[in-house]
């Protein structure tokens, strides 16, 4: 099967959807502010390499326990934030696109459905607790998840804003680094 791979945040979405969703949720429920000290402490521990990225993000996503209806909040979030999907991506056919993201699947699923992408592989996060069911879908983990789900792929193109995605960029015949709306072809093979 012939596919194209895309990172999501800062690649086809201008910004970080998880961060934007956190602040959107906060604007709807100030009770989430109670978590700020724990979140700051987790960020410091991550920077000092005391905890890994998955544990840090789990602390951040613990705000979900203060959200009554996550699906409803996600839907209203995309009504105001789908404008941040980049023009270069909107102009393309998405029927052969697989989006692979560190953002939670529950957050990206509605926008991916609306964009008619072939598939989404994201971080598996419990939307009621913020707990990660598997490791954060980042770096080499993206390739592991892709290989678990698909056996015979031919990757035509791969897109990311970050060199942390070299593992998925290496899979493609053509690879692109995305800077806002600018696509820069790079060789990683």
N, C-alpha and C positions, 0 to 999 in steps of 0.2 A: 504494500500500500504506500502510495506517495503522499507525504505530508509536509507541512511547514510547522515549525516550532516557534512559539512566542513566549517570552517572559511577559508578565502583565504590568507590574508597577514600574513607572517611569519608562516603560517601553511602549505599550499601547495606551496606557493611562498616564496622564500628566500629573504625577505625584505618587503618593503611597496610599493605596486604598484602605489598608488596615489602619493607618494613622488617621486618615480622614474619617473613617467610620467610627473610630474611638471618639474623636472630638464631636462628631455628629451625635453620637449616643450621649455624650456628656451634655451637649446643648439641650437634649430632651429630658435628661435626668441628672440633676446636680448631685444626687446621692453618690454618684460614681467618684466624686472628688475625694471621698474617704480613702480611696485606694492610692492616691498620689504618693504618699510616703513609701508604700511597698513597691510601687512601680519605679520610683527613683532609686531605691535601694537595689532592686533587681538590675537596673541599668548599670549601676556602679559595679555590682558583683560580676556582671557580664564583661564589662570593660577590664576588670582585674582578672578575668578568666577563672573566677570562682564557680560560676555556673555557665552552662552552654546557652546558645541562642534559643533553643526550644524552651528551656526553663524560664528564660527572661520573657519570651513572648507569652508563655502560659500565665505568668504573673500579670502581664498587661491585659490579656483576654479574660482574666477573672472578672472584669467588669460586666461580663455577660450575665452573671447571676443576678444583676440588678435590672435586667431587661425583661419585661413581662412577655412580649411577643417578638422574638428575634426576627422571624420571617417578615413580619410587618415592618419592623424597623429597617431591615435590609431593603425591602421594596421601596420604602419612602426615601432611603438614602440614595438609591440609584435614580429616582425621579429627579433629584437635584444635582447628582454628580455624574450622570452619563455624559454630560457636556465636556467632561475631561478626557473622553476617549479621543485619541489623536486623529486628525484628518487623514494622514497617510494610511491608517488602518481602516478607517471607515470606507475608503475608496476601493478596498480590495474585496475579493470573494473569500469567504471564511470557511467554505465547506470542507477544506482539507487542513484546517488549522487545529493544532493542539496547543492550548495554553497551559504552560507549566509554571506554577507560581508558588511562592512561599506564603502568600495570603491564604486565608481559610477558604476551602471549597464552598462552604455555605454562603460566604460573602460574594464570591465571584459567579456562582451558578446562575443567578437571574440575568446578569448582564451578558454572560456567555450564551445563554439561551436566546436572548434578544438579538445578539449579533450572529446567531446561527453558526457558531463554531462547531467543529466536528467533536471535540472533546476538551475536557478540563481535568487537569491533575493539579491539585493544590494541597495545602496542609490539611490534614484530617483533624479538625478541632471540634470538640463537643460544644455545640452552640448554647447549651444551658449552663455550662460550668467554665468554659474556656480551656479545659484540659486537652492536651494534644494526645491523640490516640496512637500516633506514630511520630517519628522524628520530623522536625520542620523540613518542608520540601524546599531545600536550598542546595546549590552546588551539585556535588556528586549524587546526592539523594534524588535530584530531579531525574538523572539518567537511570538510577535504580528503579524508580517508580515507573518510568516509561517502559523499561525492559520487562518489568513484571506484568504490565498490562498488554503490551504488544510484542509480537515475535518478529514479524517480517516487515519492517518499515524502511522506506527509502526517504530520507530527509532531504528535501530539495533546498529549503531555506530555513535559517534559524535567526532569531532576532532577540537582542537583549540590550539593556542600557549599561550592563555591568560585566566586568571581567570575572566576577564570581560565577558567571554562567558559561565560562569556557567549556565545561563538560558538555553542555547542550549545543554550544556553538560548533564544537569539533565534530559533531555528528552530521553536519549539513554539507551539502555540495557548495552552497554559498552561505556565508555568515555576515550578519550586519550588526554593527553597534548603533544604537539609536540615541541621538541627542536631540531632544524635543521633537521636531519634525524632520530632522536631517538623518539620513541613513548612510552610514559609512561602511562600505564593504571591507571585510578583514579576512585574512587567511589564518586559520588555526590548525590546519591539517599538516 
